[in-house]
Amino acid sequence: MQPLLIYNTLSHQKELFKPLTPDHVGMYVCGPTVYGDGHLGHARPAITFDVLYRYLMHLGYKVRYVRNITDVGHLEHDADEGEDKIAKKARLEQLEPMEVAQYYTNRYHEAMDKLNVLRPSIEPLASGHVMEQIELVQKILDAGYAYVSNGSVYFDVRKYHEDFKSYGRLSGRVIEEMLSTTRDLDGQEEKRFSGDFALWKKAQPEHIMRWNSPWSVGFPGWHTECTAMGTKYLGETFDIHGGGMDLMFPHHESEIAQQTSVCGHGPCRYWMHNNMITINGQKMGKSLGNFITLDEFFTGSHKNPQTGEEMLDQPYSPMTIRFFILQAHYRSTVDFSNEALVAAEKGYNRLMQAYKTLGRLQPSKSSSVDVKGYRQLCYDAMNDDLNTPIVISHLFDMAKVINTVNDRKATLTQADIDELKSVMDTFVFSVMGLRDEAAGDNTALVDGLMQMILDVRATAKANKDWATSDKIRDNLNALGVTVKDGKDGATWEI
């Protein structure tokens, strides 16, 4: 297998990836809280870890990929105050909470399918694992790192840090600084320390979502679900835990504390975090009200809620969005703009057209261009912490070779043409997860129909029926299909 380097957020360096079990990988990624439509900020972690999932399988690993759905316990504010986000949505729309969760889960799946994001091996619901979360809370209580207060259970951060000296290591937070900078919040008189987080919350009378527990009728804290479900499906220690950088604190930091308090170690060996999507330098997110949903990108319509100004110049296809995200390294910030998306659209179309042209190249007896190194270059980039922008640069170099050969300014043997096709099949479609939207899933059918049309036109030209020949060309052009006449006959492109 290829040597793969992964940047471990916990150690702040790239590390050689070695799974706990040879040839098997356990991976957990934090999924969406399903109370609204997915936006570009949701697309980035989904696509980032989809590429990792695809690449690990390509390298020959058997991967168990767990990505959760948060349908209970995620309060409006990270400091354990406010309403449950889904319960609030249900109250406002006069629906059952599970109606809200199911509706937006379906919408999330539809958007991810359009982005060609593979479904995970297991997609557990937080509401379906309340018993496991109650058992986890009891274990933390038994270990002495939690306390019951007025029916709620809180994690004792200060005691944990005194014993393990590790709280804040992932995110770089320091307890003393947290104590001096955390403002007083309603309800925090239940806590011994303002930085303590809820493992179980006693439900207020108006709270819709509630379960019986040894401490109260209530609901689990947001952080307990991932620890409980990760352990259930991947074991006490697994290989990779991923998510957005915004989850590093408090969510992932709390996961480490929970797992360490009962097992003596964190949940995983490698922590991976993708960076944010920004708009004018500000994080895109529901809580900030500056997000553009994926459906709005696909339809090209989104008005600024404050100014009423249209923010999208045109619709952007799912593969344009996917290409836009992959053009940047997953650990770098990506700033949204129409100009950037238009450039991504052009880059994506350039690759798709090069692949189509590749299938029509005429082989020569010898090659004037060496194409043997492209495969290794792409592997080297992927093995360097999933450097997709470098992979794309190599694919563009391949596209340039293809176009040069098509223009009869270079030659390739059939073996080298086959090699280019194999590399593009591997990295454009299999690993990067792009697909040809122009042809949909009917590439062979479209190619066959276009060849039939061009054959009819060629017959018209041979019979000097210029009117028919020109009409076919002009009608195709009106549909966005350009016909080019060459020495070996006509070719077409969208």
QUIHUTA-V428900 format. One record per pair of residues at least 12 apart in sequence whose ideal C-beta (glycine too) atoms are under 10 Angstrom apart, sorted by the first residue. I is the first residue (numbers start at 1). J is the second residue. If there is no record, write none. Layout:
I_J / I_J
//
This chain:
1_17 / 1_22 / 1_23 / 1_56 / 1_59 / 1_60 / 1_61 / 2_17 / 2_55 / 2_58 / 2_59 / 2_60 / 2_376 / 2_379 / 2_380 / 2_382 / 2_383 / 3_16 / 3_17 / 3_18 / 3_59 / 3_379 / 3_380 / 3_383 / 4_16 / 4_17 / 4_18 / 4_19 / 4_52 / 4_55 / 4_56 / 4_59 / 4_61 / 4_379 / 4_382 / 4_383 / 4_384 / 4_385 / 4_386 / 5_17 / 5_382 / 5_383 / 5_384 / 5_385 / 5_386 / 5_387 / 6_52 / 6_239 / 6_240 / 6_269 / 6_270 / 6_271 / 6_272 / 6_383 / 6_384 / 6_385 / 6_386 / 7_270 / 7_271 / 7_272 / 7_273 / 7_329 / 7_330 / 7_331 / 7_384 / 7_385 / 7_386 / 8_240 / 8_268 / 8_269 / 8_270 / 8_271 / 8_272 / 8_273 / 8_385 / 9_170 / 9_171 / 9_241 / 9_242 / 9_243 / 9_245 / 9_248 / 9_252 / 9_270 / 9_271 / 9_272 / 9_273 / 9_331 / 10_166 / 10_169 / 10_170 / 10_241 / 10_252 / 10_256 / 10_266 / 10_268 / 10_269 / 10_270 / 10_271 / 10_272 / 11_169 / 11_270 / 11_271 / 12_170 / 12_172 / 14_384 / 14_385 / 15_269 / 15_270 / 15_385 / 16_383 / 17_56 / 17_59 / 17_61 / 17_239 / 17_240 / 17_269 / 17_270 / 17_383 / 17_385 / 18_239 / 18_269 / 18_270 / 19_56 / 19_61 / 19_62 / 19_63 / 19_238 / 19_239 / 19_240 / 19_269 / 19_270 / 20_234 / 20_235 / 20_237 / 20_238 / 20_239 / 20_268 / 20_269 / 21_61 / 21_62 / 21_235 / 21_238 / 21_239 / 22_61 / 23_59 / 23_60 / 23_61 / 23_62 / 24_61 / 24_62 / 24_63 / 24_64 / 24_239 / 25_52 / 25_53 / 25_56 / 25_57 / 25_59 / 25_61 / 25_62 / 25_63 / 25_64 / 25_65 / 25_234 / 25_238 / 25_239 / 25_240 / 26_63 / 26_64 / 26_65 / 26_66 / 26_121 / 26_230 / 26_233 / 26_234 / 26_235 / 26_237 / 26_238 / 26_239 / 26_240 / 26_241 / 26_268 / 26_269 / 27_49 / 27_52 / 27_53 / 27_56 / 27_61 / 27_63 / 27_64 / 27_65 / 27_66 / 27_67 / 27_120 / 27_121 / 27_230 / 27_234 / 27_238 / 27_239 / 27_240 / 27_241 / 27_242 / 27_268 / 27_270 / 27_272 / 28_49 / 28_64 / 28_65 / 28_66 / 28_67 / 28_68 / 28_120 / 28_122 / 28_124 / 28_226 / 28_227 / 28_229 / 28_230 / 28_231 / 28_233 / 28_234 / 28_238 / 28_239 / 28_240 / 28_241 / 28_242 / 28_243 / 28_255 / 28_267 / 28_268 / 29_45 / 29_46 / 29_48 / 29_49 / 29_50 / 29_52 / 29_53 / 29_65 / 29_66 / 29_67 / 29_68 / 29_120 / 29_226 / 29_240 / 29_241 / 29_242 / 29_243 / 29_244 / 29_272 / 29_274 / 30_45 / 30_49 / 30_67 / 30_68 / 30_70 / 30_225 / 30_226 / 30_230 / 30_241 / 30_242 / 30_243 / 30_244 / 30_247 / 30_251 / 30_252 / 30_255 / 31_45 / 31_46 / 31_66 / 31_67 / 31_68 / 31_69 / 31_70 / 31_105 / 31_108 / 31_120 / 31_123 / 31_124 / 31_125 / 31_126 / 31_226 / 31_243 / 32_45 / 32_46 / 32_67 / 32_68 / 32_69 / 32_70 / 32_71 / 32_74 / 32_104 / 32_105 / 32_107 / 32_108 / 32_111 / 32_112 / 33_68 / 33_69 / 33_70 / 33_71 / 33_72 / 33_73 / 33_74 / 33_84 / 33_85 / 33_86 / 33_101 / 33_104 / 33_126 / 33_222 / 33_286 / 34_69 / 34_70 / 34_71 / 34_74 / 34_85 / 34_86 / 34_89 / 34_100 / 34_101 / 34_102 / 34_103 / 34_104 / 34_105 / 34_106 / 34_107 / 34_108 / 34_125 / 34_126 / 35_70 / 35_71 / 35_74 / 35_84 / 35_85 / 35_86 / 35_87 / 35_88 / 35_89 / 35_90 / 35_97 / 35_100 / 35_101 / 35_103 / 35_104 / 35_286 / 36_85 / 36_86 / 36_89 / 36_100 / 36_104 / 36_107 / 36_108 / 36_286 / 36_291 / 36_293 / 37_103 / 37_104 / 37_107 / 37_108 / 37_110 / 37_111 / 37_286 / 37_291 / 37_293 / 37_294 / 37_295 / 37_296 / 38_104 / 38_107 / 38_108 / 38_109 / 38_110 / 38_111 / 38_112 / 38_115 / 38_286 / 38_291 / 38_293 / 38_294 / 38_295 / 39_111 / 39_277 / 39_284 / 39_285 / 39_286 / 39_290 / 39_291 / 39_292 / 39_293 / 39_294 / 39_295 / 39_296 / 39_297 / 39_302 / 40_277 / 40_278 / 40_279 / 40_284 / 40_285 / 40_291 / 40_292 / 40_293 / 40_294 / 40_296 / 40_297 / 40_316 / 40_321 / 40_324 / 40_325 / 40_334 / 40_336 / 40_341 / 41_244 / 41_246 / 41_274 / 41_276 / 41_277 / 41_278 / 41_279 / 41_283 / 41_284 / 41_285 / 41_286 / 41_288 / 41_290 / 41_291 / 41_292 / 41_336 / 42_108 / 42_111 / 42_112 / 42_115 / 42_244 / 42_277 / 42_284 / 42_285 / 42_286 / 42_291 / 42_293 / 42_294 / 43_111 / 43_112 / 43_114 / 43_115 / 43_117 / 43_277 / 43_294 / 43_297 / 43_318 / 43_321 / 43_322 / 43_324 / 43_325 / 44_244 / 44_245 / 44_274 / 44_275 / 44_276 / 44_277 / 44_284 / 44_321 / 44_324 / 44_325 / 44_326 / 44_328 / 44_330 / 44_334 / 45_67 / 45_242 / 45_243 / 45_244 / 45_245 / 45_246 / 45_247 / 45_272 / 45_273 / 45_274 / 45_275 / 45_325 / 45_330 / 46_67 / 46_108 / 46_111 / 46_112 / 46_115 / 46_117 / 46_118 / 46_120 / 46_274 / 46_322 / 46_325 / 47_112 / 47_115 / 47_116 / 47_117 / 47_274 / 47_321 / 47_322 / 47_323 / 47_324 / 47_325 / 47_326 / 47_330 / 47_388 / 47_432 / 47_433 / 48_242 / 48_243 / 48_244 / 48_272 / 48_273 / 48_274 / 48_275 / 48_325 / 48_326 / 48_329 / 48_330 / 48_331 / 48_386 / 48_388 / 49_65 / 49_67 / 49_117 / 49_118 / 49_120 / 49_240 / 49_242 / 49_243 / 49_272 / 49_274 / 49_330 / 49_386 / 50_65 / 50_67 / 50_112 / 50_115 / 50_116 / 50_117 / 50_118 / 50_119 / 50_120 / 50_322 / 50_432 / 50_433 / 51_117 / 51_118 / 51_322 / 51_325 / 51_326 / 51_330 / 51_382 / 51_386 / 51_388 / 51_391 / 51_431 / 51_432 / 51_433 / 52_65 / 52_240 / 52_242 / 52_272 / 52_274 / 52_330 / 52_382 / 52_386 / 52_431 / 53_65 / 53_67 / 53_117 / 53_118 / 53_120 / 53_121 / 53_240 / 53_242 / 53_433 / 54_116 / 54_117 / 54_118 / 54_429 / 54_430 / 54_431 / 54_432 / 54_433 / 55_379 / 55_382 / 55_383 / 55_386 / 55_388 / 55_427 / 55_430 / 55_431 / 55_432 / 55_433 / 56_239 / 56_240 / 57_118 / 57_430 / 57_431 / 58_379 / 58_382 / 58_426 / 58_427 / 58_430 / 58_431 / 59_379 / 59_382 / 59_383 / 59_431 / 61_239 / 62_121 / 63_120 / 63_121 / 63_239 / 63_240 / 64_120 / 64_121 / 64_122 / 64_233 / 64_234 / 64_235 / 64_238 / 64_239 / 65_118 / 65_119 / 65_120 / 65_121 / 65_122 / 65_123 / 65_233 / 65_234 / 65_240 / 65_242 / 66_120 / 66_121 / 66_122 / 66_123 / 66_124 / 66_226 / 66_229 / 66_230 / 66_232 / 66_233 / 66_234 / 66_238 / 66_241 / 67_112 / 67_117 / 67_119 / 67_120 / 67_121 / 67_122 / 67_123 / 67_124 / 67_242 / 67_243 / 68_120 / 68_122 / 68_123 / 68_124 / 68_125 / 68_126 / 68_129 / 68_225 / 68_226 / 68_228 / 68_229 / 68_230 / 68_233 / 69_101 / 69_102 / 69_104 / 69_105 / 69_108 / 69_109 / 69_123 / 69_124 / 69_125 / 69_126 / 69_127 / 69_128 / 69_225 / 70_85 / 70_86 / 70_101 / 70_125 / 70_126 / 70_127 / 70_222 / 70_225 / 70_226 / 71_84 / 71_85 / 71_86 / 71_97 / 71_98 / 71_100 / 71_101 / 71_102 / 71_104 / 71_105 / 71_125 / 71_126 / 71_127 / 71_128 / 71_209 / 71_225 / 72_84 / 72_85 / 72_86 / 72_87 / 72_97 / 72_98 / 72_101 / 72_125 / 72_126 / 72_127 / 72_128 / 72_129 / 72_130 / 72_133 / 72_208 / 72_209 / 72_210 / 72_211 / 72_219 / 72_220 / 72_222 / 72_225 / 73_85 / 73_86 / 73_87 / 73_126 / 73_127 / 73_130 / 73_133 / 73_198 / 73_200 / 73_201 / 73_209 / 73_218 / 73_219 / 73_220 / 73_221 / 73_222 / 73_223 / 73_224 / 73_225 / 74_86 / 74_87 / 74_126 / 74_221 / 74_222 / 74_223 / 74_225 / 74_251 / 75_87 / 75_88 / 75_198 / 75_201 / 75_219 / 75_221 / 75_222 / 76_88 / 76_287 / 77_185 / 77_287 / 78_197 / 78_222 / 78_223 / 78_249 / 78_250 / 78_251 / 78_254 / 78_287 / 79_182 / 79_183 / 79_184 / 79_185 / 79_186 / 79_187 / 79_188 / 79_191 / 79_194 / 79_195 / 79_196 / 79_197 / 79_198 / 79_250 / 80_152 / 80_154 / 80_185 / 80_187 / 80_188 / 80_190 / 80_191 / 80_196 / 80_197 / 80_198 / 80_199 / 80_201 / 80_221 / 80_222 / 80_250 / 81_185 / 81_186 / 81_187 / 81_188 / 81_198 / 81_201 / 82_185 / 82_186 / 82_187 / 83_204 / 83_206 / 83_207 / 83_208 / 84_97 / 84_201 / 84_203 / 84_207 / 84_208 / 84_209 / 84_219 / 84_222 / 85_100 / 85_222 / 85_286 / 85_287 / 86_98 / 86_99 / 86_100 / 86_101 / 86_104 / 86_126 / 86_127 / 86_208 / 86_209 / 87_100 / 87_101 / 87_203 / 87_206 / 87_207 / 87_208 / 87_209 / 87_210 / 87_219 / 88_100 / 88_208 / 89_101 / 89_103 / 89_104 / 90_208 / 90_209 / 91_206 / 91_207 / 91_208 / 96_208 / 96_209 / 97_127 / 97_208 / 97_209 / 98_125 / 98_127 / 98_208 / 98_209 / 101_125 / 101_126 / 101_127 / 101_209 / 102_125 / 105_123 / 105_125 / 107_293 / 107_294 / 107_295 / 108_294 / 109_123 / 110_294 / 110_295 / 111_293 / 111_294 / 111_295 / 111_297 / 111_298 / 111_318 / 111_321 / 112_294 / 112_318 / 113_318 / 114_294 / 114_295 / 114_298 / 114_317 / 114_318 / 114_319 / 114_321 / 114_322 / 114_437 / 115_294 / 115_298 / 115_317 / 115_318 / 115_319 / 115_321 / 115_322 / 115_325 / 115_433 / 116_318 / 116_319 / 116_322 / 116_429 / 116_432 / 116_433 / 116_434 / 116_435 / 116_437 / 117_318 / 117_322 / 117_433 / 118_433 / 121_233 / 122_229 / 122_232 / 122_233 / 122_234 / 124_225 / 124_226 / 124_228 / 124_229 / 124_230 / 124_232 / 124_233 / 125_225 / 125_229 / 126_219 / 126_220 / 126_222 / 126_224 / 126_225 / 126_226 / 126_228 / 126_229 / 127_209 / 127_211 / 127_219 / 127_220 / 127_225 / 128_225 / 128_229 / 129_220 / 129_224 / 129_225 / 129_228 / 129_229 / 129_232 / 129_233 / 130_200 / 130_209 / 130_211 / 130_212 / 130_213 / 130_219 / 130_220 / 130_224 / 130_225 / 130_228 / 131_211 / 131_213 / 131_228 / 132_220 / 132_224 / 132_225 / 132_227 / 132_228 / 132_229 / 132_231 / 132_232 / 133_199 / 133_200 / 133_211 / 133_213 / 133_219 / 133_220 / 133_221 / 133_223 / 133_224 / 133_225 / 133_226 / 133_227 / 133_228 / 133_229 / 134_153 / 134_199 / 134_200 / 134_211 / 134_212 / 134_213 / 134_214 / 134_215 / 134_220 / 134_224 / 134_228 / 135_228 / 135_231 / 135_232 / 136_199 / 136_200 / 136_220 / 136_224 / 136_225 / 136_227 / 136_228 / 136_229 / 136_231 / 136_232 / 136_258 / 136_259 / 136_261 / 136_262 / 137_153 / 137_155 / 137_198 / 137_199 / 137_200 / 137_213 / 137_214 / 137_215 / 137_220 / 137_221 / 137_224 / 137_227 / 137_228 / 137_258 / 138_153 / 138_199 / 138_200 / 138_213 / 138_214 / 138_215 / 138_262 / 139_258 / 139_261 / 139_262 / 139_263 / 140_153 / 140_155 / 140_156 / 140_160 / 140_199 / 140_224 / 140_227 / 140_257 / 140_258 / 140_259 / 140_261 / 140_262 / 141_153 / 141_155 / 141_156 / 141_199 / 141_200 / 141_214 / 141_215 / 141_261 / 141_262 / 142_261 / 142_262 / 143_160 / 143_163 / 143_260 / 143_261 / 143_262 / 143_263 / 143_264 / 144_156 / 144_159 / 144_160 / 144_163 / 144_261 / 145_157 / 145_159 / 145_160 / 145_163 / 145_164 / 145_199 / 145_257 / 145_258 / 145_260 / 145_261 / 145_262 / 146_159 / 146_160 / 146_196 / 146_197 / 146_198 / 146_199 / 146_200 / 146_258 / 146_261 / 147_159 / 147_190 / 147_191 / 147_192 / 147_196 / 147_199 / 148_190 / 148_199 / 148_200 / 148_202 / 148_214 / 148_215 / 148_216 / 149_189 / 149_190 / 149_191 / 149_192 / 149_196 / 149_198 / 149_202 / 149_215 / 150_187 / 150_189 / 150_190 / 150_202 / 150_215 / 150_216 / 151_190 / 151_200 / 151_201 / 151_202 / 151_203 / 151_213 / 151_215 / 151_216 / 151_217 / 151_218 / 152_187 / 152_190 / 152_191 / 152_198 / 152_199 / 152_200 / 152_201 / 152_202 / 152_203 / 152_215 / 152_216 / 152_218 / 152_221 / 153_198 / 153_199 / 153_200 / 153_201 / 153_202 / 153_213 / 153_214 / 153_215 / 153_216 / 153_218 / 153_220 / 153_221 / 153_224 / 154_188 / 154_190 / 154_191 / 154_192 / 154_193 / 154_195 / 154_196 / 154_197 / 154_198 / 154_199 / 154_200 / 154_201 / 154_221 / 155_167 / 155_191 / 155_193 / 155_195 / 155_196 / 155_197 / 155_198 / 155_199 / 155_221 / 155_223 / 155_224 / 155_254 / 155_257 / 155_258 / 155_261 / 156_191 / 156_192 / 156_193 / 156_195 / 156_196 / 156_197 / 156_257 / 156_261 / 157_175 / 157_178 / 157_179 / 157_191 / 157_192 / 157_193 / 157_194 / 157_195 / 157_196 / 157_197 / 157_250 / 157_253 / 157_254 / 157_257 / 158_175 / 158_179 / 158_192 / 158_193 / 158_195 / 158_196 / 159_192 / 159_193 / 159_196 / 159_261 / 160_175 / 160_196 / 160_256 / 160_257 / 160_258 / 160_260 / 160_261 / 161_174 / 161_175 / 161_176 / 161_193 / 161_195 / 161_257 / 162_175 / 163_260 / 163_261 / 164_256 / 164_257 / 164_260 / 164_261 / 164_264 / 164_265 / 166_253 / 166_256 / 166_257 / 166_260 / 166_266 / 167_195 / 167_253 / 167_254 / 167_256 / 167_257 / 167_260 / 168_195 / 168_249 / 168_253 / 168_256 / 168_257 / 169_253 / 169_256 / 169_266 / 170_248 / 170_249 / 170_252 / 170_253 / 170_254 / 170_255 / 170_256 / 170_257 / 170_266 / 170_271 / 170_273 / 171_245 / 171_247 / 171_248 / 171_249 / 171_250 / 171_251 / 171_252 / 171_253 / 171_256 / 171_273 / 172_248 / 172_249 / 172_253 / 173_195 / 173_248 / 173_249 / 173_250 / 173_253 / 175_193 / 175_195 / 177_195 / 178_193 / 178_194 / 178_195 / 178_249 / 178_250 / 179_193 / 179_194 / 179_195 / 181_194 / 182_194 / 182_195 / 187_201 / 190_202 / 195_250 / 197_221 / 197_222 / 197_223 / 197_224 / 197_250 / 197_251 / 197_253 / 197_254 / 197_257 / 197_258 / 198_218 / 198_219 / 198_220 / 198_221 / 198_222 / 198_223 / 198_224 / 198_254 / 199_215 / 199_220 / 199_221 / 199_222 / 199_223 / 199_224 / 199_227 / 199_254 / 199_258 / 200_213 / 200_214 / 200_215 / 200_216 / 200_218 / 200_219 / 200_220 / 200_221 / 200_224 / 201_215 / 201_216 / 201_218 / 201_219 / 201_220 / 201_221 / 201_222 / 202_215 / 202_216 / 202_217 / 202_218 / 202_219 / 203_216 / 203_217 / 203_218 / 203_219 / 204_218 / 207_219 / 221_254 / 221_258 / 222_250 / 222_251 / 222_254 / 223_250 / 223_251 / 223_252 / 223_253 / 223_254 / 223_255 / 223_256 / 223_257 / 223_258 / 224_254 / 224_255 / 224_258 / 225_251 / 225_255 / 226_241 / 226_243 / 226_247 / 226_251 / 226_252 / 226_254 / 226_255 / 226_258 / 226_259 / 226_267 / 227_254 / 227_255 / 227_256 / 227_257 / 227_258 / 227_259 / 227_261 / 227_262 / 227_263 / 227_267 / 228_258 / 228_259 / 230_255 / 230_259 / 230_267 / 230_268 / 231_258 / 231_259 / 231_262 / 231_263 / 231_267 / 234_267 / 234_268 / 235_267 / 236_259 / 236_262 / 236_263 / 236_264 / 236_265 / 236_266 / 236_267 / 237_259 / 237_263 / 237_265 / 237_266 / 237_267 / 237_268 / 237_269 / 238_267 / 238_268 / 238_269 / 238_270 / 239_268 / 239_269 / 239_270 / 240_268 / 240_269 / 240_270 / 240_271 / 240_272 / 241_255 / 241_256 / 241_266 / 241_267 / 241_268 / 241_269 / 241_270 / 241_271 / 241_272 / 241_273 / 242_268 / 242_270 / 242_271 / 242_272 / 242_273 / 242_274 / 242_330 / 243_255 / 243_271 / 243_272 / 243_273 / 243_274 / 244_273 / 244_274 / 244_275 / 244_276 / 244_277 / 244_283 / 244_285 / 245_273 / 245_274 / 245_275 / 245_276 / 245_283 / 245_330 / 245_331 / 245_333 / 246_273 / 246_274 / 246_275 / 246_276 / 246_283 / 246_285 / 246_287 / 247_273 / 247_274 / 248_271 / 248_273 / 252_266 / 252_267 / 252_268 / 252_271 / 252_273 / 255_267 / 255_268 / 255_271 / 256_268 / 256_271 / 272_330 / 272_331 / 272_385 / 272_386 / 273_330 / 273_331 / 274_325 / 274_328 / 274_329 / 274_330 / 274_331 / 274_332 / 274_334 / 274_386 / 275_328 / 275_329 / 275_330 / 275_331 / 275_332 / 275_333 / 275_334 / 276_332 / 276_333 / 276_334 / 276_335 / 277_291 / 277_292 / 277_324 / 277_325 / 277_328 / 277_333 / 277_334 / 277_335 / 277_336 / 278_290 / 278_333 / 278_334 / 278_335 / 278_336 / 279_291 / 279_292 / 279_311 / 279_335 / 279_336 / 279_337 / 280_335 / 280_336 / 280_337 / 281_333 / 281_335 / 282_335 / 283_333 / 284_334 / 284_335 / 284_336 / 289_304 / 289_305 / 289_306 / 290_304 / 290_305 / 290_306 / 290_311 / 290_336 / 291_336 / 292_304 / 292_311 / 292_312 / 292_316 / 292_336 / 294_316 / 294_318 / 294_321 / 296_311 / 296_312 / 296_315 / 296_316 / 297_312 / 297_314 / 297_315 / 297_316 / 297_317 / 297_318 / 297_320 / 297_321 / 297_324 / 297_336 / 297_341 / 298_315 / 298_316 / 298_317 / 298_318 / 298_320 / 298_321 / 299_312 / 299_315 / 299_316 / 300_312 / 300_313 / 300_314 / 300_315 / 300_316 / 301_314 / 301_315 / 311_336 / 311_337 / 311_338 / 312_336 / 312_338 / 312_341 / 313_337 / 313_338 / 313_339 / 313_341 / 313_342 / 314_338 / 314_341 / 314_342 / 314_345 / 316_338 / 316_341 / 316_342 / 316_344 / 316_345 / 317_341 / 317_345 / 317_348 / 317_349 / 317_437 / 317_438 / 318_434 / 318_435 / 318_437 / 319_344 / 319_345 / 319_348 / 319_349 / 319_351 / 319_352 / 319_433 / 319_434 / 319_435 / 319_436 / 319_437 / 319_438 / 320_341 / 320_342 / 320_343 / 320_344 / 320_345 / 320_346 / 320_347 / 320_348 / 320_349 / 320_437 / 321_341 / 321_344 / 321_345 / 321_348 / 322_344 / 322_348 / 322_432 / 322_433 / 322_434 / 322_435 / 323_341 / 323_343 / 323_344 / 323_345 / 323_346 / 323_347 / 323_348 / 323_349 / 323_351 / 323_352 / 323_388 / 323_392 / 323_432 / 323_434 / 324_336 / 324_340 / 324_341 / 324_342 / 324_343 / 324_344 / 324_345 / 324_347 / 324_348 / 325_344 / 325_388 / 326_344 / 326_347 / 326_348 / 326_386 / 326_388 / 326_389 / 326_391 / 326_392 / 326_432 / 326_433 / 326_434 / 327_340 / 327_343 / 327_344 / 327_347 / 327_348 / 327_388 / 327_389 / 327_392 / 327_393 / 328_340 / 328_344 / 328_388 / 328_389 / 328_392 / 329_384 / 329_385 / 329_386 / 329_387 / 329_388 / 329_389 / 329_390 / 330_385 / 330_386 / 330_387 / 330_388 / 330_389 / 331_385 / 331_386 / 331_387 / 332_389 / 347_392 / 347_395 / 347_396 / 347_399 / 348_392 / 348_428 / 348_434 / 348_436 / 348_437 / 349_436 / 349_437 / 349_438 / 349_493 / 349_494 / 350_395 / 350_396 / 350_399 / 350_400 / 350_403 / 351_392 / 351_395 / 351_396 / 351_398 / 351_399 / 351_424 / 351_428 / 351_432 / 351_434 / 351_436 / 352_399 / 352_428 / 352_434 / 352_435 / 352_436 / 352_437 / 352_438 / 352_439 / 352_493 / 352_494 / 353_399 / 353_402 / 353_403 / 353_436 / 353_438 / 353_493 / 353_494 / 354_395 / 354_396 / 354_398 / 354_399 / 354_400 / 354_401 / 354_402 / 354_403 / 354_406 / 354_420 / 354_424 / 354_428 / 354_493 / 355_395 / 355_398 / 355_399 / 355_402 / 355_420 / 355_421 / 355_424 / 355_425 / 355_428 / 355_429 / 355_434 / 355_436 / 355_443 / 356_402 / 356_436 / 356_438 / 356_439 / 356_443 / 356_446 / 356_447 / 356_450 / 356_491 / 356_492 / 356_493 / 356_494 / 357_399 / 357_402 / 357_403 / 357_405 / 357_406 / 357_407 / 357_491 / 357_493 / 358_398 / 358_399 / 358_401 / 358_402 / 358_403 / 358_405 / 358_406 / 358_412 / 358_417 / 358_418 / 358_420 / 358_421 / 358_424 / 359_402 / 359_417 / 359_421 / 359_443 / 359_447 / 360_402 / 360_406 / 360_447 / 360_451 / 360_488 / 360_489 / 360_491 / 360_492 / 361_402 / 361_405 / 361_406 / 361_411 / 361_412 / 361_414 / 361_416 / 361_417 / 361_420 / 361_421 / 362_405 / 362_406 / 362_408 / 362_411 / 362_412 / 362_414 / 362_417 / 362_488 / 363_405 / 363_411 / 363_412 / 363_413 / 363_414 / 363_415 / 363_416 / 363_417 / 363_418 / 364_405 / 364_408 / 364_410 / 364_411 / 364_412 / 364_413 / 364_414 / 364_416 / 364_417 / 365_411 / 365_413 / 365_414 / 366_411 / 366_412 / 366_413 / 366_416 / 367_401 / 367_405 / 367_410 / 367_411 / 367_412 / 367_413 / 367_414 / 367_415 / 367_416 / 367_417 / 367_419 / 368_401 / 368_404 / 368_405 / 368_409 / 368_410 / 368_411 / 368_412 / 368_416 / 369_400 / 369_401 / 369_402 / 369_404 / 369_405 / 369_409 / 369_410 / 369_411 / 369_412 / 369_416 / 369_420 / 370_401 / 370_416 / 371_397 / 371_398 / 371_401 / 371_402 / 371_405 / 371_412 / 371_413 / 371_415 / 371_416 / 371_417 / 371_419 / 371_420 / 371_423 / 372_415 / 372_416 / 372_419 / 373_394 / 374_394 / 374_395 / 374_397 / 374_398 / 374_401 / 374_419 / 374_420 / 374_423 / 374_424 / 374_427 / 375_394 / 375_419 / 375_420 / 375_422 / 375_423 / 375_426 / 375_427 / 376_394 / 376_423 / 377_390 / 377_391 / 377_393 / 377_394 / 377_395 / 377_397 / 377_398 / 377_423 / 377_427 / 378_390 / 378_391 / 378_392 / 378_393 / 378_394 / 378_395 / 378_398 / 378_423 / 378_424 / 378_426 / 378_427 / 378_428 / 378_431 / 378_432 / 379_391 / 379_423 / 379_426 / 379_427 / 379_431 / 380_394 / 381_393 / 381_394 / 381_427 / 382_427 / 382_431 / 382_432 / 386_431 / 388_427 / 388_431 / 388_432 / 391_427 / 391_428 / 391_431 / 391_432 / 392_427 / 392_428 / 392_432 / 392_434 / 394_423 / 394_427 / 395_423 / 395_424 / 395_427 / 395_428 / 395_432 / 395_434 / 398_420 / 398_423 / 398_424 / 398_427 / 398_428 / 399_420 / 399_424 / 399_428 / 401_416 / 401_420 / 402_417 / 402_420 / 402_421 / 402_424 / 405_417 / 405_420 / 406_484 / 406_486 / 406_491 / 407_486 / 408_486 / 408_487 / 408_488 / 436_494 / 437_494 / 438_480 / 438_481 / 438_493 / 438_494 / 439_494 / 446_494 / 447_492 / 450_476 / 450_481 / 450_483 / 450_490 / 450_491 / 450_492 / 450_493 / 450_494 / 451_489 / 451_490 / 451_492 / 453_472 / 453_473 / 453_475 / 453_476 / 453_481 / 453_483 / 453_490 / 453_492 / 454_472 / 454_473 / 454_476 / 454_483 / 454_485 / 454_489 / 454_490 / 454_491 / 454_492 / 455_489 / 455_490 / 456_468 / 456_469 / 456_472 / 457_469 / 457_470 / 457_471 / 457_472 / 457_473 / 457_476 / 457_483 / 457_485 / 457_489 / 457_490 / 458_472 / 458_485 / 458_489 / 458_490 / 460_472 / 461_473 / 461_485 / 461_489 / 461_490 / 469_483 / 469_485 / 469_490 / 472_490 / 473_485 / 473_490 / 473_492 / 476_492 / 476_494 / 479_494 / 480_493 / 480_494 / 481_493 / 481_494 / 482_494
//
